[in-house]
Every structure is written in structure tokens, then in C-alpha cells.
Amino acid sequence: MPPQKSLSSQQTKQLLATLKSRFEKHPYRHKGLAWPSIQAKLESSPAKLWTLSEMERTGGEPDVITHNKPTGEFLFFDCSTESPKGRRSFCYDRAAWQSRKEAKPKNNAIDAAAALGADILTEAQYRDLQQLEPIDTKTSSWIATPARIRQLGGALFCDRRFDTVFTYHNGAESYYAARGFRCSLKV
């Protein structure tokens, strides 16, 4: 039986309280936005609430970053200070996971993000998040990798060191205890 992709009314209430508290604690992440309109949008999107609960459960600490006025969508990013604890030690994608003959990681970032119902951050999104506050000063996060790099066996990740955001490359099959991935979600 597939996992439940909806929340009970109690789980919804608890998640909304967590998200509201985080929203109020970090107003610089979403200047000009008001919680009631975000809550209304969330309450009308049970599948998105489930995804946010999974982002929360795995340590992402999702928060609203912006609002796309033409589409009406709010954009949530994982805003945890370090790469989400429940999403570390993953290689980049399924092909990389399958290529490992031994010491396979438990999962891969691309499939895990899809299972959450979210997208892995792009480099531009990662840099936008870093403009709001320093993240990944002790960890790193896989980011969406251009097809041409991936076809050559590589994958990209980012972190912040020396008060600078760096983009690096690694073999897509590599994985480290301090490398995870961050997600975005349009609601």
C-alpha cells in the first residue's frame, strides 16, 4: 500500500502552526507577504501540505520565500541552517546510485525529492536563499545539475565557506555524511 499523501486535521493544524511560527520569526525572508493569504492557499492544497510536512519531517524547515503574483503561487524553500539531516548521505540520482557496485547510499537526491513531491533547488534558487541568510556553513547541498554535466558523470553541489557561496562538482555517485539536498515547492 502506498504511503498516505494527506494529513489528518490534527497534523494539518500542527503543521500550519509550525509554518506560521517560522513565518513570523523570519520576516526578512518574505517581505510584504501576509500569513492569512498563505494559510488560505495551503488549506486548499492538501497534497502540498503533505509535501511540506515531509520537508519538515526530514529537517528542511520550509518557509515562504516569495509570491508569484501572476500565477498566485507561493514558493517555499528548505531554510534549515545546514543541509536537512534526514536527507544526507545520498548520491545525486538513480543512475549514479545504480552505478555503485558496493557501499551504495540509502537513496539518491533526485528520487528522494520526487518522493517528497518537491524539486531540488537550482543554483539560482540556492544563491537566492544565501542572499537571505548564511546556510550550509558546515554542510553542502546537491543542486539541480545541467544535463551536459550529468551526461559526463558529474553533479553539482553548493555550500558557503569564507563568507562566499561556492558551486562545486563531484562524481554523481559520490555521497558524504555532510552533503544533502534542499527542496523548493510551489503552492
Disulfide bonds with the S-S distance in Angstrom:
none
